[in-house]
Amino acid sequence: MTVAVTGIADGIVAACRNEADHEVHVRIGDAVVAIRASPTVMAACRHFDAFALRGVAAGTTEPCAVVHVAEGPGVRAAMPALPPFAIDPAGRPNPADEIVAPLAGPAPAVYAATADRRRAAVWVPSWRDRGRSERARPLLPAIQAVLRDTGWSVLHSAAIGTRGRAVLLTGESYAGKTSLALAACAAGADYYGDDVVAVRCDRATGAAGAAGRDEDGGRPLVARIYDTAGLRLPPLPPLLPLVPEGEHTEELGEHRSELLLTGRLAGRPASAPIERIVHLARSGAGTPTFGTVSRGRVIATVSATTLQVSFGDLRHRDLITSLCGVRPPIRLDPGPDLGAAVRAALGLLDPAGGPARDDG
């Protein structure tokens, strides 16, 4: 949740910018974002190696936005006075307003984005002290904010694929998206994310022609944001070999291995057309079983679990609604065998095969 304010985001960006003299570019789909930070922040975040595509060649694409990242009490003292963290019950801010999110408590932070979403800033007391899960998927609210006008949006979903085509996996939390995505990755399939992915769909932007289309002829696309995944411990047996590749963390009573998958994903595509939407829902099937699911169920699930950066901004709901309009979803009970579930999901991309439905 965020608070719409006037004239504060610029001051926050300015305070963070004074500490940010090193830059790394990351690419999400065809959008390029510049991240600027001090050497200490860069070191704490491993030069933001969590992002899937870094070091975009100079001169190929101009950054769509700059995110300034800073830390320490000196930066905080240089910021303008922050507003009370409360939403005006009389009405919702305009999603096009600048946004500021000051977070208090045991994990204080400040997120800000200017109204045009061309500049954003993120501040925390110390990046080294942040949880590994946050450093594994850094700056997510800021990235989601600055993607607003690029055609891409962040969705709480997973995605896997093969032969340059992708299946978008939706479902409630703990539905099995991470397990299925990581099992596919371990089996050598294409991996685009286990929890958050970037998606674009022309119908969601309302654009026509070049402004709303892409190199794949306007088909909906998914792009990997991070080369990371959070594997809950203890893992299912097929995922056990992945555990040593990660860093063990314990946050909020949950044990996880935070995986950096860059080595496994080398040479793999970072984006692909979305050919199918599969909604994971367990109902006790002994083998992977396909069935029907309403578009409303998928839209409600994704909308409710996707991070809402700007209060009142329902762009992610518009996106999944449009996506379901061009790629009607199908339900999958993955059953107990992860390997079989991966083969079933990827089998949907085989035009010669069709799912075995259980519509009852």
VMD Tcl script that draws the C-alpha trace (Angstrom):
set ca {
  {0.00 0.00 0.00}
  {1.23 3.48 -0.78}
  {0.31 7.08 -0.14}
  {-0.10 9.58 -2.94}
  {1.59 12.85 -2.06}
  {2.79 16.00 -3.77}
  {6.37 17.21 -3.95}
  {7.94 14.57 -1.72}
  {9.10 11.91 -4.20}
  {11.45 14.39 -5.88}
  {13.11 15.10 -2.54}
  {13.51 11.41 -1.76}
  {15.01 10.74 -5.18}
  {17.40 13.67 -4.72}
  {18.57 12.43 -1.32}
  {19.21 8.92 -2.64}
  {20.79 10.16 -5.85}
  {23.53 11.92 -3.92}
  {24.75 8.52 -2.68}
  {24.38 6.64 -5.97}
  {27.40 6.95 -8.24}
  {27.68 3.42 -9.65}
  {25.27 2.12 -12.28}
  {24.09 -1.21 -13.62}
  {21.50 -1.70 -16.35}
  {18.96 -4.51 -16.21}
  {16.60 -5.61 -18.96}
  {13.10 -6.95 -18.43}
  {11.70 -8.03 -21.75}
  {12.53 -5.11 -24.03}
  {12.49 -2.55 -21.19}
  {15.80 -1.33 -19.75}
  {16.07 0.05 -16.22}
  {19.15 1.76 -14.80}
  {19.92 1.04 -11.14}
  {22.25 3.50 -9.44}
  {23.81 2.87 -6.03}
  {26.93 3.40 -3.97}
  {29.76 0.82 -4.02}
  {28.71 -0.45 -0.58}
  {25.14 -1.02 -1.74}
  {26.38 -2.67 -4.93}
  {28.55 -5.03 -2.87}
  {25.75 -5.86 -0.44}
  {23.47 -6.70 -3.36}
  {26.21 -8.49 -5.34}
  {25.88 -5.85 -8.04}
  {22.24 -6.88 -8.31}
  {23.17 -10.22 -9.82}
  {19.69 -11.46 -8.91}
  {18.34 -9.80 -12.06}
  {18.15 -12.06 -15.06}
  {19.70 -9.72 -17.62}
  {22.34 -7.20 -16.56}
  {24.92 -5.16 -18.40}
  {22.83 -4.18 -21.41}
  {25.17 -3.03 -24.17}
  {25.64 0.73 -24.20}
  {23.74 2.51 -26.94}
  {21.31 -0.33 -27.68}
  {18.37 0.92 -25.63}
  {17.82 3.98 -23.48}
  {16.73 3.24 -19.90}
  {13.03 3.74 -19.42}
  {13.68 4.80 -15.82}
  {16.35 5.16 -13.17}
  {16.07 3.62 -9.68}
  {18.33 5.22 -7.07}
  {19.22 2.89 -4.19}
  {20.70 4.14 -0.92}
  {21.21 3.25 2.71}
  {22.19 4.76 6.04}
  {20.95 7.41 8.48}
  {22.65 10.26 6.63}
  {20.50 9.68 3.56}
  {17.37 9.38 5.66}
  {18.12 12.69 7.38}
  {18.44 14.40 3.99}
  {14.96 13.33 2.90}
  {11.93 15.60 3.21}
  {9.47 14.95 6.01}
  {7.50 11.82 5.18}
  {3.69 11.82 5.41}
  {1.84 9.67 7.93}
  {1.41 6.18 6.57}
  {-2.35 6.24 6.21}
  {-4.83 6.12 3.38}
  {-7.39 8.91 3.17}
  {-10.75 7.13 3.63}
  {-12.47 9.87 1.65}
  {-11.02 8.68 -1.62}
  {-8.26 6.87 -3.43}
  {-5.21 8.63 -4.87}
  {-4.92 8.85 -8.60}
  {-2.68 5.98 -9.81}
  {-0.80 8.53 -11.94}
  {0.26 10.55 -8.86}
  {3.72 10.24 -7.40}
  {3.89 7.58 -4.73}
  {5.72 7.29 -1.45}
  {5.76 4.27 0.86}
  {7.50 4.83 4.20}
  {7.62 1.50 6.06}
  {8.19 1.52 9.81}
  {8.77 -1.30 12.29}
  {11.59 -3.87 12.42}
  {12.31 -3.56 8.68}
  {12.09 0.17 7.88}
  {12.33 1.26 4.27}
  {11.27 4.05 1.96}
  {10.04 3.51 -1.59}
  {9.23 6.41 -3.89}
  {8.43 7.01 -7.54}
  {7.78 10.25 -9.38}
  {4.45 10.73 -11.12}
  {5.92 10.02 -14.55}
  {7.62 6.87 -13.18}
  {10.87 7.95 -14.83}
  {12.66 8.16 -11.48}
  {12.34 6.07 -8.36}
  {14.26 5.64 -5.11}
  {14.63 2.94 -2.49}
  {16.22 3.47 0.95}
  {16.87 1.09 3.85}
  {19.11 1.49 6.93}
  {21.51 -1.24 5.75}
  {21.28 -3.50 2.74}
  {23.56 -6.10 4.32}
  {21.04 -6.50 7.13}
  {18.08 -7.11 4.83}
  {16.72 -10.63 4.62}
  {18.23 -12.82 1.92}
  {14.80 -13.29 0.38}
  {14.54 -9.55 -0.22}
  {18.05 -9.33 -1.65}
  {17.19 -12.28 -3.90}
  {14.34 -10.29 -5.45}
  {15.53 -6.72 -4.90}
  {13.65 -3.51 -5.59}
  {10.50 -5.33 -6.69}
  {8.00 -2.52 -5.82}
  {10.21 0.04 -7.57}
  {10.64 -2.16 -10.65}
  {6.91 -2.74 -10.79}
  {6.28 1.01 -10.57}
  {8.72 2.06 -13.29}
  {7.45 -0.58 -15.73}
  {4.06 1.11 -15.82}
  {4.43 2.76 -19.23}
  {6.58 0.12 -20.90}
  {3.80 -2.36 -21.69}
  {5.11 -4.79 -19.06}
  {3.53 -5.54 -15.70}
  {4.59 -7.78 -12.83}
  {2.25 -10.65 -11.93}
  {2.31 -13.12 -9.06}
  {2.74 -16.18 -11.27}
  {5.34 -18.65 -12.46}
  {6.25 -19.59 -16.02}
  {8.05 -22.44 -17.74}
  {8.49 -23.39 -21.37}
  {10.16 -25.28 -24.14}
  {11.10 -24.64 -27.76}
  {10.69 -20.89 -27.31}
  {7.10 -21.00 -26.01}
  {5.82 -20.62 -22.48}
  {3.12 -21.75 -20.07}
  {2.04 -19.23 -17.45}
  {1.35 -20.93 -14.10}
  {-1.17 -19.26 -11.78}
  {-2.63 -20.39 -8.49}
  {-3.05 -19.52 -4.84}
  {-0.03 -19.25 -2.58}
  {1.30 -22.74 -1.77}
  {-0.48 -24.16 -4.83}
  {2.82 -25.60 -6.09}
  {3.99 -22.99 -8.61}
  {7.54 -22.90 -7.23}
  {7.87 -26.68 -7.03}
  {6.64 -27.16 -10.58}
  {8.79 -24.35 -11.98}
  {11.94 -25.57 -10.24}
  {11.30 -29.17 -11.28}
  {11.02 -27.95 -14.86}
  {14.25 -25.96 -14.49}
  {16.08 -28.98 -13.03}
  {14.85 -31.08 -15.95}
  {16.34 -28.64 -18.45}
  {13.17 -26.81 -19.47}
  {13.02 -23.04 -19.87}
  {12.41 -21.16 -16.62}
  {10.96 -17.63 -16.41}
  {10.15 -17.36 -12.71}
  {8.66 -19.26 -9.80}
  {6.81 -16.45 -8.03}
  {6.93 -13.20 -10.01}
  {7.22 -12.68 -13.77}
  {6.82 -9.77 -16.15}
  {4.00 -10.07 -18.66}
  {2.70 -7.96 -21.51}
  {-0.44 -8.30 -23.58}
  {-1.39 -5.80 -26.27}
  {-5.05 -5.93 -25.40}
  {-4.20 -4.77 -21.88}
  {-2.41 -1.65 -23.11}
  {-5.16 -0.63 -25.50}
  {-2.42 0.23 -27.97}
  {-2.45 -0.51 -31.66}
  {0.44 -0.70 -34.03}
  {4.09 -0.48 -33.13}
  {3.60 1.14 -29.71}
  {1.75 -1.86 -28.37}
  {3.28 -4.67 -30.36}
  {6.51 -6.63 -30.21}
  {8.79 -8.83 -32.21}
  {6.47 -11.80 -31.75}
  {3.64 -10.24 -33.70}
  {1.64 -8.98 -30.74}
  {1.31 -12.30 -28.91}
  {1.31 -12.07 -25.10}
  {4.80 -12.41 -23.68}
  {6.39 -13.44 -20.41}
  {9.85 -12.30 -19.31}
  {12.08 -13.40 -16.47}
  {12.89 -10.67 -13.94}
  {15.18 -12.57 -11.56}
  {17.49 -15.56 -11.80}
  {16.44 -16.57 -8.30}
  {13.92 -18.77 -6.53}
  {12.96 -19.47 -2.94}
  {12.80 -23.21 -2.20}
  {10.99 -24.15 1.00}
  {12.79 -26.64 3.23}
  {12.67 -29.55 3.46}
  {12.08 -29.85 -0.29}
  {10.27 -32.51 -2.22}
  {12.70 -35.32 -3.17}
  {13.12 -34.32 -6.85}
  {14.25 -30.84 -5.74}
  {16.77 -32.00 -3.16}
  {19.78 -31.61 -5.54}
  {19.00 -27.88 -5.80}
  {19.41 -27.16 -2.08}
  {23.25 -26.92 -2.06}
  {23.05 -24.29 -4.81}
  {21.28 -21.86 -2.49}
  {21.76 -19.97 0.74}
  {19.82 -21.19 3.76}
  {17.58 -18.59 5.38}
  {15.06 -18.58 8.18}
  {12.55 -15.75 8.06}
  {9.22 -15.55 9.87}
  {9.67 -19.13 11.00}
  {10.03 -20.48 7.46}
  {13.20 -22.27 6.34}
  {14.16 -21.71 2.71}
  {17.06 -22.12 0.35}
  {17.42 -18.94 -1.71}
  {18.66 -20.21 -5.05}
  {20.70 -18.30 -7.60}
  {20.00 -20.07 -10.89}
  {22.22 -18.04 -13.21}
  {24.46 -21.01 -14.03}
  {21.55 -23.29 -14.81}
  {19.87 -20.63 -16.93}
  {22.91 -19.70 -19.02}
  {21.95 -19.75 -22.66}
  {18.26 -20.15 -21.87}
  {15.74 -17.63 -23.24}
  {14.66 -14.87 -20.88}
  {11.35 -14.21 -22.62}
  {8.86 -16.11 -24.74}
  {5.31 -15.94 -26.10}
  {2.66 -17.22 -23.68}
  {0.78 -20.05 -25.38}
  {-1.21 -21.43 -22.42}
  {-2.35 -20.43 -18.92}
  {-2.46 -23.26 -16.37}
  {-4.12 -22.70 -13.01}
  {-2.76 -25.05 -10.36}
  {-5.33 -26.40 -7.89}
  {-4.89 -29.60 -5.90}
  {-7.91 -31.84 -5.40}
  {-6.27 -35.16 -4.56}
  {-5.63 -36.56 -8.03}
  {-3.16 -39.45 -8.19}
  {-1.82 -38.36 -11.58}
  {-1.69 -34.97 -13.34}
  {-5.27 -34.21 -14.27}
  {-6.61 -31.34 -16.35}
  {-10.01 -29.79 -15.87}
  {-11.86 -26.53 -16.29}
  {-11.44 -23.31 -14.38}
  {-13.31 -20.06 -14.81}
  {-11.52 -16.98 -16.02}
  {-12.96 -15.17 -13.01}
  {-11.19 -17.54 -10.64}
  {-7.84 -16.97 -12.32}
  {-8.33 -13.20 -12.51}
  {-9.34 -13.00 -8.84}
  {-6.42 -15.15 -7.70}
  {-3.75 -13.25 -9.61}
  {-5.25 -9.86 -8.75}
  {-5.45 -10.63 -5.04}
  {-1.88 -11.94 -4.71}
  {0.00 -9.53 -6.99}
  {1.73 -6.69 -5.16}
  {-0.25 -3.47 -5.61}
  {2.34 -0.72 -5.89}
  {0.03 2.28 -6.23}
  {-3.18 2.20 -4.25}
  {-6.09 2.10 -6.66}
  {-3.97 1.09 -9.65}
  {-5.61 -2.00 -11.13}
  {-3.41 -2.34 -14.19}
  {-2.34 -5.85 -13.20}
  {-6.01 -6.88 -13.05}
  {-6.63 -5.41 -16.49}
  {-3.62 -7.33 -17.76}
  {-4.62 -10.76 -16.47}
  {-8.20 -10.11 -17.66}
  {-6.98 -9.39 -21.18}
  {-4.57 -12.30 -21.06}
  {-7.34 -14.73 -20.10}
  {-9.33 -13.34 -23.02}
  {-6.70 -14.41 -25.54}
  {-5.40 -17.49 -23.68}
  {-8.35 -19.18 -21.90}
  {-6.99 -20.91 -18.77}
  {-7.12 -24.59 -17.94}
  {-6.93 -26.17 -14.47}
  {-4.25 -28.69 -13.51}
  {-4.14 -30.87 -10.41}
  {-0.43 -31.75 -10.56}
  {-0.70 -34.89 -8.43}
  {2.19 -36.20 -6.33}
  {4.74 -36.79 -9.14}
  {6.50 -33.53 -10.02}
  {8.16 -34.98 -13.10}
  {4.83 -36.12 -14.47}
  {3.29 -32.72 -13.71}
  {6.07 -30.94 -15.62}
  {5.60 -33.22 -18.60}
  {1.85 -32.63 -18.51}
  {2.18 -28.84 -18.36}
  {4.80 -28.67 -21.11}
  {2.79 -31.17 -23.14}
  {0.22 -28.45 -23.66}
  {2.75 -26.78 -25.96}
  {2.82 -29.86 -28.20}
  {0.23 -29.34 -30.95}
  {0.05 -33.10 -31.44}
  {-1.02 -33.72 -27.85}
  {-3.96 -32.65 -25.76}
  {-4.69 -32.71 -22.05}
  {-6.66 -35.49 -20.46}
  {-9.53 -33.59 -18.90}
  {-11.48 -34.33 -15.77}
  {-14.37 -31.92 -16.00}
  {-16.32 -33.52 -13.21}
}
mol new
graphics top color blue
foreach p $ca { graphics top sphere $p radius 0.5 }
foreach p [lrange $ca 0 end-1] q [lrange $ca 1 end] { graphics top cylinder $p $q radius 0.2 }
display resetview
